[in-house]
Amino acid sequence: MVGMGDMMDDASAVRRLPTPAQRAFLRRGLDQPGGKLPLFDEAGQQIDPRTVRACLEQGWAEPWFNNPLKPGWLVCKLTPLGRTLAGKRPVPLVRPLRNRPQATVTRIK
């Protein structure tokens, strides 16, 4: 018999989808050699370390190598899962229309 604790463990193991900021970060690695992820955004600002850590924790990115010039900066690359999620378009949060009239087809004789 499966207990409530077992159900909670299974639910916590399910990976969530990236946030828009995380997806933008991951997408930047799609066109880079080896899937290298950027240290800076398009405006020249450092990528938020929380974004990088969250992607690492979810398994979407992995450390690549240590940066000897800036040891505090984590150089990462995409994982296969990260590459898959970065390439997918987000699912729009649109509810289906209910009570929508069905289209009718008229045959021409």
Gaussian input, Z-matrix of N, CA and C with variables (Angstrom, degrees):
# hf/3-21g

backbone

0 1
 N
 C     1     B1
 C     2     B2     1     A1
 N     3     B3     2     A2     1     D1
 C     4     B4     3     A3     2     D2
 C     5     B5     4     A4     3     D3
 N     6     B6     5     A5     4     D4
 C     7     B7     6     A6     5     D5
 C     8     B8     7     A7     6     D6
 N     9     B9     8     A8     7     D7
 C    10    B10     9     A9     8     D8
 C    11    B11    10    A10     9     D9
 N    12    B12    11    A11    10    D10
 C    13    B13    12    A12    11    D11
 C    14    B14    13    A13    12    D12
 N    15    B15    14    A14    13    D13
 C    16    B16    15    A15    14    D14
 C    17    B17    16    A16    15    D15
 N    18    B18    17    A17    16    D16
 C    19    B19    18    A18    17    D17
 C    20    B20    19    A19    18    D18
 N    21    B21    20    A20    19    D19
 C    22    B22    21    A21    20    D20
 C    23    B23    22    A22    21    D21
 N    24    B24    23    A23    22    D22
 C    25    B25    24    A24    23    D23
 C    26    B26    25    A25    24    D24
 N    27    B27    26    A26    25    D25
 C    28    B28    27    A27    26    D26
 C    29    B29    28    A28    27    D27
 N    30    B30    29    A29    28    D28
 C    31    B31    30    A30    29    D29
 C    32    B32    31    A31    30    D30
 N    33    B33    32    A32    31    D31
 C    34    B34    33    A33    32    D32
 C    35    B35    34    A34    33    D33
 N    36    B36    35    A35    34    D34
 C    37    B37    36    A36    35    D35
 C    38    B38    37    A37    36    D36
 N    39    B39    38    A38    37    D37
 C    40    B40    39    A39    38    D38
 C    41    B41    40    A40    39    D39
 N    42    B42    41    A41    40    D40
 C    43    B43    42    A42    41    D41
 C    44    B44    43    A43    42    D42
 N    45    B45    44    A44    43    D43
 C    46    B46    45    A45    44    D44
 C    47    B47    46    A46    45    D45
 N    48    B48    47    A47    46    D46
 C    49    B49    48    A48    47    D47
 C    50    B50    49    A49    48    D48
 N    51    B51    50    A50    49    D49
 C    52    B52    51    A51    50    D50
 C    53    B53    52    A52    51    D51
 N    54    B54    53    A53    52    D52
 C    55    B55    54    A54    53    D53
 C    56    B56    55    A55    54    D54
 N    57    B57    56    A56    55    D55
 C    58    B58    57    A57    56    D56
 C    59    B59    58    A58    57    D57
 N    60    B60    59    A59    58    D58
 C    61    B61    60    A60    59    D59
 C    62    B62    61    A61    60    D60
 N    63    B63    62    A62    61    D61
 C    64    B64    63    A63    62    D62
 C    65    B65    64    A64    63    D63
 N    66    B66    65    A65    64    D64
 C    67    B67    66    A66    65    D65
 C    68    B68    67    A67    66    D66
 N    69    B69    68    A68    67    D67
 C    70    B70    69    A69    68    D68
 C    71    B71    70    A70    69    D69
 N    72    B72    71    A71    70    D70
 C    73    B73    72    A72    71    D71
 C    74    B74    73    A73    72    D72
 N    75    B75    74    A74    73    D73
 C    76    B76    75    A75    74    D74
 C    77    B77    76    A76    75    D75
 N    78    B78    77    A77    76    D76
 C    79    B79    78    A78    77    D77
 C    80    B80    79    A79    78    D78
 N    81    B81    80    A80    79    D79
 C    82    B82    81    A81    80    D80
 C    83    B83    82    A82    81    D81
 N    84    B84    83    A83    82    D82
 C    85    B85    84    A84    83    D83
 C    86    B86    85    A85    84    D84
 N    87    B87    86    A86    85    D85
 C    88    B88    87    A87    86    D86
 C    89    B89    88    A88    87    D87
 N    90    B90    89    A89    88    D88
 C    91    B91    90    A90    89    D89
 C    92    B92    91    A91    90    D90
 N    93    B93    92    A92    91    D91
 C    94    B94    93    A93    92    D92
 C    95    B95    94    A94    93    D93
 N    96    B96    95    A95    94    D94
 C    97    B97    96    A96    95    D95
 C    98    B98    97    A97    96    D96
 N    99    B99    98    A98    97    D97
 C   100   B100    99    A99    98    D98
 C   101   B101   100   A100    99    D99
 N   102   B102   101   A101   100   D100
 C   103   B103   102   A102   101   D101
 C   104   B104   103   A103   102   D102
 N   105   B105   104   A104   103   D103
 C   106   B106   105   A105   104   D104
 C   107   B107   106   A106   105   D105
 N   108   B108   107   A107   106   D106
 C   109   B109   108   A108   107   D107
 C   110   B110   109   A109   108   D108
 N   111   B111   110   A110   109   D109
 C   112   B112   111   A111   110   D110
 C   113   B113   112   A112   111   D111
 N   114   B114   113   A113   112   D112
 C   115   B115   114   A114   113   D113
 C   116   B116   115   A115   114   D114
 N   117   B117   116   A116   115   D115
 C   118   B118   117   A117   116   D116
 C   119   B119   118   A118   117   D117
 N   120   B120   119   A119   118   D118
 C   121   B121   120   A120   119   D119
 C   122   B122   121   A121   120   D120
 N   123   B123   122   A122   121   D121
 C   124   B124   123   A123   122   D122
 C   125   B125   124   A124   123   D123
 N   126   B126   125   A125   124   D124
 C   127   B127   126   A126   125   D125
 C   128   B128   127   A127   126   D126
 N   129   B129   128   A128   127   D127
 C   130   B130   129   A129   128   D128
 C   131   B131   130   A130   129   D129
 N   132   B132   131   A131   130   D130
 C   133   B133   132   A132   131   D131
 C   134   B134   133   A133   132   D132
 N   135   B135   134   A134   133   D133
 C   136   B136   135   A135   134   D134
 C   137   B137   136   A136   135   D135
 N   138   B138   137   A137   136   D136
 C   139   B139   138   A138   137   D137
 C   140   B140   139   A139   138   D138
 N   141   B141   140   A140   139   D139
 C   142   B142   141   A141   140   D140
 C   143   B143   142   A142   141   D141
 N   144   B144   143   A143   142   D142
 C   145   B145   144   A144   143   D143
 C   146   B146   145   A145   144   D144
 N   147   B147   146   A146   145   D145
 C   148   B148   147   A147   146   D146
 C   149   B149   148   A148   147   D147
 N   150   B150   149   A149   148   D148
 C   151   B151   150   A150   149   D149
 C   152   B152   151   A151   150   D150
 N   153   B153   152   A152   151   D151
 C   154   B154   153   A153   152   D152
 C   155   B155   154   A154   153   D153
 N   156   B156   155   A155   154   D154
 C   157   B157   156   A156   155   D155
 C   158   B158   157   A157   156   D156
 N   159   B159   158   A158   157   D157
 C   160   B160   159   A159   158   D158
 C   161   B161   160   A160   159   D159
 N   162   B162   161   A161   160   D160
 C   163   B163   162   A162   161   D161
 C   164   B164   163   A163   162   D162
 N   165   B165   164   A164   163   D163
 C   166   B166   165   A165   164   D164
 C   167   B167   166   A166   165   D165
 N   168   B168   167   A167   166   D166
 C   169   B169   168   A168   167   D167
 C   170   B170   169   A169   168   D168
 N   171   B171   170   A170   169   D169
 C   172   B172   171   A171   170   D170
 C   173   B173   172   A172   171   D171
 N   174   B174   173   A173   172   D172
 C   175   B175   174   A174   173   D173
 C   176   B176   175   A175   174   D174
 N   177   B177   176   A176   175   D175
 C   178   B178   177   A177   176   D176
 C   179   B179   178   A178   177   D177
 N   180   B180   179   A179   178   D178
 C   181   B181   180   A180   179   D179
 C   182   B182   181   A181   180   D180
 N   183   B183   182   A182   181   D181
 C   184   B184   183   A183   182   D182
 C   185   B185   184   A184   183   D183
 N   186   B186   185   A185   184   D184
 C   187   B187   186   A186   185   D185
 C   188   B188   187   A187   186   D186
 N   189   B189   188   A188   187   D187
 C   190   B190   189   A189   188   D188
 C   191   B191   190   A190   189   D189
 N   192   B192   191   A191   190   D190
 C   193   B193   192   A192   191   D191
 C   194   B194   193   A193   192   D192
 N   195   B195   194   A194   193   D193
 C   196   B196   195   A195   194   D194
 C   197   B197   196   A196   195   D195
 N   198   B198   197   A197   196   D196
 C   199   B199   198   A198   197   D197
 C   200   B200   199   A199   198   D198
 N   201   B201   200   A200   199   D199
 C   202   B202   201   A201   200   D200
 C   203   B203   202   A202   201   D201
 N   204   B204   203   A203   202   D202
 C   205   B205   204   A204   203   D203
 C   206   B206   205   A205   204   D204
 N   207   B207   206   A206   205   D205
 C   208   B208   207   A207   206   D206
 C   209   B209   208   A208   207   D207
 N   210   B210   209   A209   208   D208
 C   211   B211   210   A210   209   D209
 C   212   B212   211   A211   210   D210
 N   213   B213   212   A212   211   D211
 C   214   B214   213   A213   212   D212
 C   215   B215   214   A214   213   D213
 N   216   B216   215   A215   214   D214
 C   217   B217   216   A216   215   D215
 C   218   B218   217   A217   216   D216
 N   219   B219   218   A218   217   D217
 C   220   B220   219   A219   218   D218
 C   221   B221   220   A220   219   D219
 N   222   B222   221   A221   220   D220
 C   223   B223   222   A222   221   D221
 C   224   B224   223   A223   222   D222
 N   225   B225   224   A224   223   D223
 C   226   B226   225   A225   224   D224
 C   227   B227   226   A226   225   D225
 N   228   B228   227   A227   226   D226
 C   229   B229   228   A228   227   D227
 C   230   B230   229   A229   228   D228
 N   231   B231   230   A230   229   D229
 C   232   B232   231   A231   230   D230
 C   233   B233   232   A232   231   D231
 N   234   B234   233   A233   232   D232
 C   235   B235   234   A234   233   D233
 C   236   B236   235   A235   234   D234
 N   237   B237   236   A236   235   D235
 C   238   B238   237   A237   236   D236
 C   239   B239   238   A238   237   D237
 N   240   B240   239   A239   238   D238
 C   241   B241   240   A240   239   D239
 C   242   B242   241   A241   240   D240
 N   243   B243   242   A242   241   D241
 C   244   B244   243   A243   242   D242
 C   245   B245   244   A244   243   D243
 N   246   B246   245   A245   244   D244
 C   247   B247   246   A246   245   D245
 C   248   B248   247   A247   246   D246
 N   249   B249   248   A248   247   D247
 C   250   B250   249   A249   248   D248
 C   251   B251   250   A250   249   D249
 N   252   B252   251   A251   250   D250
 C   253   B253   252   A252   251   D251
 C   254   B254   253   A253   252   D252
 N   255   B255   254   A254   253   D253
 C   256   B256   255   A255   254   D254
 C   257   B257   256   A256   255   D255
 N   258   B258   257   A257   256   D256
 C   259   B259   258   A258   257   D257
 C   260   B260   259   A259   258   D258
 N   261   B261   260   A260   259   D259
 C   262   B262   261   A261   260   D260
 C   263   B263   262   A262   261   D261
 N   264   B264   263   A263   262   D262
 C   265   B265   264   A264   263   D263
 C   266   B266   265   A265   264   D264
 N   267   B267   266   A266   265   D265
 C   268   B268   267   A267   266   D266
 C   269   B269   268   A268   267   D267
 N   270   B270   269   A269   268   D268
 C   271   B271   270   A270   269   D269
 C   272   B272   271   A271   270   D270
 N   273   B273   272   A272   271   D271
 C   274   B274   273   A273   272   D272
 C   275   B275   274   A274   273   D273
 N   276   B276   275   A275   274   D274
 C   277   B277   276   A276   275   D275
 C   278   B278   277   A277   276   D276
 N   279   B279   278   A278   277   D277
 C   280   B280   279   A279   278   D278
 C   281   B281   280   A280   279   D279
 N   282   B282   281   A281   280   D280
 C   283   B283   282   A282   281   D281
 C   284   B284   283   A283   282   D282
 N   285   B285   284   A284   283   D283
 C   286   B286   285   A285   284   D284
 C   287   B287   286   A286   285   D285
 N   288   B288   287   A287   286   D286
 C   289   B289   288   A288   287   D287
 C   290   B290   289   A289   288   D288
 N   291   B291   290   A290   289   D289
 C   292   B292   291   A291   290   D290
 C   293   B293   292   A292   291   D291
 N   294   B294   293   A293   292   D292
 C   295   B295   294   A294   293   D293
 C   296   B296   295   A295   294   D294
 N   297   B297   296   A296   295   D295
 C   298   B298   297   A297   296   D296
 C   299   B299   298   A298   297   D297
 N   300   B300   299   A299   298   D298
 C   301   B301   300   A300   299   D299
 C   302   B302   301   A301   300   D300
 N   303   B303   302   A302   301   D301
 C   304   B304   303   A303   302   D302
 C   305   B305   304   A304   303   D303
 N   306   B306   305   A305   304   D304
 C   307   B307   306   A306   305   D305
 C   308   B308   307   A307   306   D306
 N   309   B309   308   A308   307   D307
 C   310   B310   309   A309   308   D308
 C   311   B311   310   A310   309   D309
 N   312   B312   311   A311   310   D310
 C   313   B313   312   A312   311   D311
 C   314   B314   313   A313   312   D312
 N   315   B315   314   A314   313   D313
 C   316   B316   315   A315   314   D314
 C   317   B317   316   A316   315   D315
 N   318   B318   317   A317   316   D316
 C   319   B319   318   A318   317   D317
 C   320   B320   319   A319   318   D318
 N   321   B321   320   A320   319   D319
 C   322   B322   321   A321   320   D320
 C   323   B323   322   A322   321   D321
 N   324   B324   323   A323   322   D322
 C   325   B325   324   A324   323   D323
 C   326   B326   325   A325   324   D324

   B1=1.4581
   B2=1.5274
   B3=1.3133
   B4=1.4629
   B5=1.5206
   B6=1.3200
   B7=1.4622
   B8=1.5137
   B9=1.3197
   B10=1.4607
   B11=1.5276
   B12=1.3322
   B13=1.4637
   B14=1.5217
   B15=1.3439
   B16=1.4625
   B17=1.5196
   B18=1.3141
   B19=1.4612
   B20=1.5225
   B21=1.3152
   B22=1.4518
   B23=1.5246
   B24=1.3579
   B25=1.4539
   B26=1.5201
   B27=1.3375
   B28=1.4606
   B29=1.5215
   B30=1.3171
   B31=1.4638
   B32=1.5219
   B33=1.3256
   B34=1.4585
   B35=1.5184
   B36=1.3354
   B37=1.4565
   B38=1.5306
   B39=1.3198
   B40=1.4542
   B41=1.5169
   B42=1.3127
   B43=1.4576
   B44=1.5171
   B45=1.3057
   B46=1.4555
   B47=1.5186
   B48=1.3083
   B49=1.4638
   B50=1.5143
   B51=1.3293
   B52=1.4685
   B53=1.5301
   B54=1.3194
   B55=1.4598
   B56=1.5252
   B57=1.3338
   B58=1.4698
   B59=1.5314
   B60=1.3333
   B61=1.4663
   B62=1.5314
   B63=1.3263
   B64=1.4623
   B65=1.5276
   B66=1.3326
   B67=1.4639
   B68=1.5293
   B69=1.3292
   B70=1.4750
   B71=1.5236
   B72=1.3203
   B73=1.4638
   B74=1.5240
   B75=1.3301
   B76=1.4606
   B77=1.5277
   B78=1.3139
   B79=1.4755
   B80=1.5144
   B81=1.3290
   B82=1.4624
   B83=1.5228
   B84=1.3366
   B85=1.4561
   B86=1.5181
   B87=1.3326
   B88=1.4631
   B89=1.5273
   B90=1.3153
   B91=1.4625
   B92=1.5246
   B93=1.3155
   B94=1.4617
   B95=1.5325
   B96=1.3373
   B97=1.4667
   B98=1.5307
   B99=1.3184
   B100=1.4607
   B101=1.5107
   B102=1.3329
   B103=1.4664
   B104=1.5163
   B105=1.3497
   B106=1.4712
   B107=1.5227
   B108=1.3125
   B109=1.4619
   B110=1.5269
   B111=1.3355
   B112=1.4601
   B113=1.5243
   B114=1.3075
   B115=1.4640
   B116=1.5254
   B117=1.3446
   B118=1.4627
   B119=1.5184
   B120=1.3343
   B121=1.4537
   B122=1.5266
   B123=1.3242
   B124=1.4628
   B125=1.5265
   B126=1.3236
   B127=1.4657
   B128=1.5352
   B129=1.3267
   B130=1.4511
   B131=1.5189
   B132=1.3258
   B133=1.4613
   B134=1.5282
   B135=1.3277
   B136=1.4582
   B137=1.5230
   B138=1.3365
   B139=1.4624
   B140=1.5273
   B141=1.3168
   B142=1.4666
   B143=1.5371
   B144=1.3191
   B145=1.4762
   B146=1.5257
   B147=1.3394
   B148=1.4741
   B149=1.5252
   B150=1.3352
   B151=1.4663
   B152=1.5205
   B153=1.3249
   B154=1.4644
   B155=1.5248
   B156=1.3428
   B157=1.4735
   B158=1.5259
   B159=1.3345
   B160=1.4662
   B161=1.5259
   B162=1.3299
   B163=1.4624
   B164=1.5314
   B165=1.3200
   B166=1.4676
   B167=1.5249
   B168=1.3289
   B169=1.4619
   B170=1.5218
   B171=1.3248
   B172=1.4621
   B173=1.5328
   B174=1.3402
   B175=1.4594
   B176=1.5209
   B177=1.3385
   B178=1.4701
   B179=1.5229
   B180=1.3354
   B181=1.4589
   B182=1.5244
   B183=1.3363
   B184=1.4551
   B185=1.5207
   B186=1.3287
   B187=1.4626
   B188=1.5251
   B189=1.3386
   B190=1.4534
   B191=1.5221
   B192=1.3193
   B193=1.4578
   B194=1.5146
   B195=1.3309
   B196=1.4604
   B197=1.5194
   B198=1.3237
   B199=1.4596
   B200=1.5298
   B201=1.3429
   B202=1.4691
   B203=1.5338
   B204=1.3276
   B205=1.4669
   B206=1.5265
   B207=1.3111
   B208=1.4662
   B209=1.5270
   B210=1.3355
   B211=1.4655
   B212=1.5245
   B213=1.3161
   B214=1.4595
   B215=1.5185
   B216=1.3262
   B217=1.4586
   B218=1.5168
   B219=1.3043
   B220=1.4505
   B221=1.5274
   B222=1.3203
   B223=1.4610
   B224=1.5160
   B225=1.3279
   B226=1.4667
   B227=1.5142
   B228=1.3269
   B229=1.4607
   B230=1.5222
   B231=1.3139
   B232=1.4556
   B233=1.5240
   B234=1.3183
   B235=1.4578
   B236=1.5291
   B237=1.3202
   B238=1.4691
   B239=1.5377
   B240=1.3346
   B241=1.4693
   B242=1.5289
   B243=1.3320
   B244=1.4615
   B245=1.5131
   B246=1.3297
   B247=1.4741
   B248=1.5291
   B249=1.3339
   B250=1.4678
   B251=1.5249
   B252=1.3330
   B253=1.4653
   B254=1.5259
   B255=1.3297
   B256=1.4672
   B257=1.5188
   B258=1.3236
   B259=1.4513
   B260=1.5112
   B261=1.3227
   B262=1.4640
   B263=1.5092
   B264=1.2941
   B265=1.4655
   B266=1.5215
   B267=1.3397
   B268=1.4658
   B269=1.5224
   B270=1.3008
   B271=1.4587
   B272=1.5200
   B273=1.3377
   B274=1.4652
   B275=1.5226
   B276=1.2971
   B277=1.4599
   B278=1.5220
   B279=1.3092
   B280=1.4602
   B281=1.5171
   B282=1.2835
   B283=1.4550
   B284=1.5235
   B285=1.3257
   B286=1.4692
   B287=1.5241
   B288=1.3074
   B289=1.4596
   B290=1.5220
   B291=1.2963
   B292=1.4670
   B293=1.5171
   B294=1.3086
   B295=1.4670
   B296=1.5223
   B297=1.3040
   B298=1.4600
   B299=1.5213
   B300=1.3215
   B301=1.4705
   B302=1.5305
   B303=1.3046
   B304=1.4560
   B305=1.5229
   B306=1.3267
   B307=1.4625
   B308=1.5194
   B309=1.3058
   B310=1.4559
   B311=1.5194
   B312=1.2819
   B313=1.4598
   B314=1.5129
   B315=1.3168
   B316=1.4530
   B317=1.5162
   B318=1.3246
   B319=1.4543
   B320=1.5197
   B321=1.2953
   B322=1.4721
   B323=1.5190
   B324=1.3216
   B325=1.4789
   B326=1.4824
   A1=108.56
   A2=115.92
   A3=121.66
   A4=108.11
   A5=114.93
   A6=119.65
   A7=111.59
   A8=117.02
   A9=122.28
   A10=110.59
   A11=117.92
   A12=120.95
   A13=111.76
   A14=116.26
   A15=119.92
   A16=111.14
   A17=116.95
   A18=120.33
   A19=110.17
   A20=118.06
   A21=121.21
   A22=110.23
   A23=116.82
   A24=120.08
   A25=110.58
   A26=117.12
   A27=120.57
   A28=111.25
   A29=117.24
   A30=120.80
   A31=111.44
   A32=117.28
   A33=119.84
   A34=111.34
   A35=117.60
   A36=121.12
   A37=111.93
   A38=117.61
   A39=121.18
   A40=109.33
   A41=116.40
   A42=120.36
   A43=109.39
   A44=114.27
   A45=119.44
   A46=109.14
   A47=116.47
   A48=121.41
   A49=109.89
   A50=117.24
   A51=119.74
   A52=112.06
   A53=115.39
   A54=120.91
   A55=107.63
   A56=118.32
   A57=119.14
   A58=113.18
   A59=118.11
   A60=120.90
   A61=110.57
   A62=116.46
   A63=120.07
   A64=110.56
   A65=116.90
   A66=120.72
   A67=110.61
   A68=117.23
   A69=120.61
   A70=110.04
   A71=117.01
   A72=121.96
   A73=109.98
   A74=117.27
   A75=121.41
   A76=111.68
   A77=117.12
   A78=120.58
   A79=112.35
   A80=116.69
   A81=119.75
   A82=111.19
   A83=118.20
   A84=121.38
   A85=114.27
   A86=117.27
   A87=119.59
   A88=112.91
   A89=117.88
   A90=121.33
   A91=113.33
   A92=117.61
   A93=120.84
   A94=110.90
   A95=117.11
   A96=119.76
   A97=110.94
   A98=115.70
   A99=120.78
   A100=114.07
   A101=118.13
   A102=121.31
   A103=113.36
   A104=117.02
   A105=121.10
   A106=110.36
   A107=115.09
   A108=121.03
   A109=109.50
   A110=116.85
   A111=120.52
   A112=112.98
   A113=114.67
   A114=121.19
   A115=110.25
   A116=116.17
   A117=121.97
   A118=110.00
   A119=116.52
   A120=120.99
   A121=110.41
   A122=116.50
   A123=122.07
   A124=112.45
   A125=117.49
   A126=122.04
   A127=111.95
   A128=117.24
   A129=120.44
   A130=114.69
   A131=117.08
   A132=121.27
   A133=109.53
   A134=115.92
   A135=120.26
   A136=109.87
   A137=116.20
   A138=120.86
   A139=107.56
   A140=116.17
   A141=121.26
   A142=109.20
   A143=117.78
   A144=120.20
   A145=113.35
   A146=117.49
   A147=119.60
   A148=110.50
   A149=116.92
   A150=121.05
   A151=109.76
   A152=115.99
   A153=120.78
   A154=110.22
   A155=117.24
   A156=120.79
   A157=111.84
   A158=116.44
   A159=119.55
   A160=110.91
   A161=116.89
   A162=120.42
   A163=110.79
   A164=116.81
   A165=120.60
   A166=110.75
   A167=116.84
   A168=121.67
   A169=112.34
   A170=116.81
   A171=120.65
   A172=112.66
   A173=116.20
   A174=119.44
   A175=113.24
   A176=117.24
   A177=121.06
   A178=111.30
   A179=117.33
   A180=123.70
   A181=107.32
   A182=115.10
   A183=120.13
   A184=108.79
   A185=116.77
   A186=118.75
   A187=109.91
   A188=115.73
   A189=119.55
   A190=110.40
   A191=116.53
   A192=120.43
   A193=109.00
   A194=115.98
   A195=121.12
   A196=109.15
   A197=116.00
   A198=121.78
   A199=107.55
   A200=118.35
   A201=119.41
   A202=113.10
   A203=117.81
   A204=119.88
   A205=112.06
   A206=116.85
   A207=122.61
   A208=108.26
   A209=118.17
   A210=120.37
   A211=114.25
   A212=119.08
   A213=121.42
   A214=113.47
   A215=117.02
   A216=120.14
   A217=109.57
   A218=115.72
   A219=121.32
   A220=108.98
   A221=116.88
   A222=121.81
   A223=107.25
   A224=115.73
   A225=121.01
   A226=110.87
   A227=113.77
   A228=120.74
   A229=108.43
   A230=115.22
   A231=121.25
   A232=110.73
   A233=115.90
   A234=121.59
   A235=106.63
   A236=118.49
   A237=119.04
   A238=112.11
   A239=117.00
   A240=119.86
   A241=110.27
   A242=117.16
   A243=120.54
   A244=111.95
   A245=116.71
   A246=120.80
   A247=110.45
   A248=115.70
   A249=119.92
   A250=110.82
   A251=117.05
   A252=120.19
   A253=112.29
   A254=116.90
   A255=119.92
   A256=110.92
   A257=116.94
   A258=120.78
   A259=114.23
   A260=116.83
   A261=120.17
   A262=110.57
   A263=115.14
   A264=119.95
   A265=108.53
   A266=116.66
   A267=118.08
   A268=111.08
   A269=115.40
   A270=121.09
   A271=108.31
   A272=118.65
   A273=119.63
   A274=110.94
   A275=115.33
   A276=120.64
   A277=109.85
   A278=115.53
   A279=122.18
   A280=107.42
   A281=115.50
   A282=119.78
   A283=109.51
   A284=116.97
   A285=118.63
   A286=110.14
   A287=114.69
   A288=119.51
   A289=108.99
   A290=115.37
   A291=120.13
   A292=108.68
   A293=114.40
   A294=121.14
   A295=111.13
   A296=115.20
   A297=119.76
   A298=108.04
   A299=117.59
   A300=118.46
   A301=110.15
   A302=114.20
   A303=120.02
   A304=109.66
   A305=115.08
   A306=119.31
   A307=108.95
   A308=116.22
   A309=119.94
   A310=109.62
   A311=115.16
   A312=121.22
   A313=107.92
   A314=115.57
   A315=120.94
   A316=107.79
   A317=115.17
   A318=119.40
   A319=109.78
   A320=114.30
   A321=119.87
   A322=107.34
   A323=114.27
   A324=119.11
   A325=111.13
   D1=137.98
   D2=-179.22
   D3=-89.78
   D4=124.89
   D5=178.46
   D6=-87.93
   D7=170.83
   D8=179.99
   D9=-61.82
   D10=-35.83
   D11=178.64
   D12=-63.12
   D13=-38.26
   D14=178.52
   D15=-65.37
   D16=-38.92
   D17=179.66
   D18=-66.10
   D19=-38.24
   D20=179.71
   D21=-66.43
   D22=-38.85
   D23=179.06
   D24=-63.99
   D25=-42.32
   D26=178.47
   D27=-63.54
   D28=-41.07
   D29=-178.63
   D30=-67.17
   D31=-36.91
   D32=-178.75
   D33=-73.14
   D34=-20.60
   D35=179.68
   D36=-77.91
   D37=-16.84
   D38=-179.63
   D39=-72.22
   D40=127.82
   D41=-179.26
   D42=-82.28
   D43=143.50
   D44=178.92
   D45=-93.26
   D46=171.58
   D47=177.44
   D48=-84.40
   D49=154.11
   D50=179.81
   D51=-66.77
   D52=148.64
   D53=172.77
   D54=-71.44
   D55=168.22
   D56=177.09
   D57=-56.34
   D58=-39.34
   D59=179.42
   D60=-66.90
   D61=-41.65
   D62=179.41
   D63=-67.13
   D64=-41.29
   D65=179.34
   D66=-63.53
   D67=-40.68
   D68=178.41
   D69=-63.06
   D70=-41.53
   D71=177.93
   D72=-61.63
   D73=-48.01
   D74=-178.32
   D75=-65.20
   D76=-38.92
   D77=-179.05
   D78=-62.07
   D79=-30.40
   D80=-179.22
   D81=-64.15
   D82=-21.30
   D83=179.16
   D84=-85.26
   D85=-12.00
   D86=-176.01
   D87=-62.45
   D88=-35.97
   D89=-176.60
   D90=-98.49
   D91=4.90
   D92=-176.77
   D93=-96.89
   D94=146.92
   D95=177.14
   D96=-56.74
   D97=128.84
   D98=178.92
   D99=71.24
   D100=6.13
   D101=-178.75
   D102=74.73
   D103=26.04
   D104=-178.71
   D105=-59.27
   D106=131.01
   D107=178.68
   D108=-92.98
   D109=147.76
   D110=-173.97
   D111=-74.60
   D112=154.31
   D113=172.08
   D114=-91.48
   D115=-22.95
   D116=-175.82
   D117=-129.91
   D118=151.90
   D119=177.25
   D120=-83.27
   D121=-176.58
   D122=-177.51
   D123=-63.36
   D124=-23.71
   D125=-179.72
   D126=-91.73
   D127=3.53
   D128=178.73
   D129=85.85
   D130=7.38
   D131=179.08
   D132=-90.67
   D133=145.69
   D134=178.71
   D135=-61.90
   D136=137.28
   D137=175.33
   D138=-61.46
   D139=136.84
   D140=-179.72
   D141=-57.80
   D142=123.38
   D143=179.94
   D144=-56.70
   D145=-27.79
   D146=177.81
   D147=-65.50
   D148=-35.65
   D149=177.70
   D150=-65.00
   D151=-46.06
   D152=-179.84
   D153=-62.19
   D154=-47.97
   D155=-179.25
   D156=-61.78
   D157=-41.05
   D158=-179.96
   D159=-62.88
   D160=-40.65
   D161=178.93
   D162=-67.15
   D163=-36.94
   D164=175.98
   D165=-64.60
   D166=-45.53
   D167=-178.09
   D168=-63.98
   D169=-32.89
   D170=-179.75
   D171=-82.48
   D172=-9.74
   D173=-179.65
   D174=84.66
   D175=14.80
   D176=179.72
   D177=-86.66
   D178=-19.77
   D179=178.64
   D180=-137.39
   D181=159.70
   D182=176.16
   D183=-141.61
   D184=151.10
   D185=177.75
   D186=-60.94
   D187=141.80
   D188=-179.08
   D189=-103.72
   D190=-57.20
   D191=177.45
   D192=-158.18
   D193=163.30
   D194=177.44
   D195=-82.39
   D196=138.13
   D197=178.72
   D198=-90.96
   D199=108.23
   D200=-176.31
   D201=-66.71
   D202=-26.02
   D203=179.85
   D204=-78.38
   D205=-32.57
   D206=179.88
   D207=-134.10
   D208=82.57
   D209=-175.34
   D210=-60.04
   D211=-24.23
   D212=179.99
   D213=-78.10
   D214=-13.30
   D215=-179.58
   D216=-89.26
   D217=132.01
   D218=-177.84
   D219=-99.45
   D220=114.22
   D221=177.25
   D222=-89.09
   D223=121.71
   D224=-174.17
   D225=-124.70
   D226=165.65
   D227=173.87
   D228=-136.63
   D229=161.77
   D230=178.84
   D231=-68.66
   D232=145.38
   D233=167.98
   D234=-92.57
   D235=168.26
   D236=176.05
   D237=-56.35
   D238=-39.69
   D239=177.96
   D240=-65.27
   D241=-43.38
   D242=178.08
   D243=-61.36
   D244=-39.66
   D245=178.47
   D246=-63.19
   D247=-41.44
   D248=178.91
   D249=-63.63
   D250=-48.29
   D251=-178.21
   D252=-67.58
   D253=-34.61
   D254=-179.72
   D255=-67.85
   D256=-31.03
   D257=-178.02
   D258=-82.81
   D259=-15.53
   D260=-179.10
   D261=-84.19
   D262=143.26
   D263=174.78
   D264=-79.64
   D265=143.57
   D266=178.99
   D267=-65.84
   D268=146.93
   D269=177.91
   D270=-76.71
   D271=124.54
   D272=179.34
   D273=-65.92
   D274=142.97
   D275=179.43
   D276=-90.11
   D277=67.86
   D278=-178.64
   D279=-115.57
   D280=130.33
   D281=177.95
   D282=-81.34
   D283=143.53
   D284=177.84
   D285=-67.01
   D286=146.17
   D287=177.29
   D288=-73.13
   D289=135.34
   D290=177.53
   D291=-105.24
   D292=154.53
   D293=-179.97
   D294=57.39
   D295=33.59
   D296=178.15
   D297=-80.50
   D298=131.67
   D299=-179.42
   D300=-64.45
   D301=139.47
   D302=179.09
   D303=-78.74
   D304=142.86
   D305=176.61
   D306=-70.58
   D307=141.53
   D308=177.02
   D309=-107.65
   D310=145.73
   D311=179.62
   D312=-111.55
   D313=127.64
   D314=177.51
   D315=-109.71
   D316=127.81
   D317=178.79
   D318=-84.62
   D319=137.17
   D320=177.48
   D321=-96.63
   D322=129.80
   D323=-178.71
   D324=-93.84

